Amino acid sequence: MDMSISAANGFFSTYSICSNAAGIAGNLFAFVLFVSPIPTFKRIVGSKSTEQFSGLPYIYTLLNCFICLWYGTPIVSPGIILVFTVNSVGAVFHFVYIIIFIIFAEREKKLKMLGLLLGVFAVFAAVVSISICLFEPPSRQTFVGYLFVISLISMFASPLFIINLVIRTKSVEYMPFYLSLATFLMSLSFFAYGMFKQDPFISVPNGIGGILGVIQLVLYWRYSRPHEEPTRPLLESYA
């Protein structure tokens, strides 16, 4: 009897360690993605202009982070706090990026970005209010989980665009290797985290992200040329 209890405790301890390790790894790889736009914003601050850069990817990513962090809160999904932490950090980074963009944008673009930012907060407030007022656990987790999956899968439109671009141009100029590698490793880590937690809302979209990551790495190997340096990081995908 005691041996069975000890074996069970050992199993769950190992299981918890592996689960947390996968989630922590996902957080670390996601951090690489969160800091990748910094060179762009250094340029914006240096030139005091947003030039031809678009702020829409940062708006959408902020909304994505809000939905995902809400899914990771204990009130919605107990036991997956590492989903909350990674998206909280991502939300802070992208909020800062958006504020910098608004400061240095032209008046028309400034007003548009400000309106979109307020819209993001309004949508997030609506999601929180609806999930709390209209749903009880576990229905609340299911409701927010579907929004979580839709939000993540729609983020994969960016990798699909990059994959199509690489195939058409037969060049990896617009697909930085380390960004693609970090995206793949992050998706793989959160896929494992979702499997350990038996949460298909986490494992399914990140499994898709992992497959797309493999395709990007294969394309990089296929089309990369000696001394070719990727110059424009267009890929941004978050867990």
Secondary structure as UniProt FT lines:
FT   HELIX           2..35
FT   TURN            36..37
FT   HELIX           38..47
FT   TURN            51..52
FT   HELIX           56..71
FT   TURN            74..76
FT   TURN            78..79
FT   HELIX           81..104
FT   HELIX           107..134
FT   TURN            137..138
FT   HELIX           139..155
FT   HELIX           157..169
FT   TURN            173..174
FT   HELIX           177..196
FT   TURN            197..198
FT   HELIX           200..223
FT   TURN            226..227
//
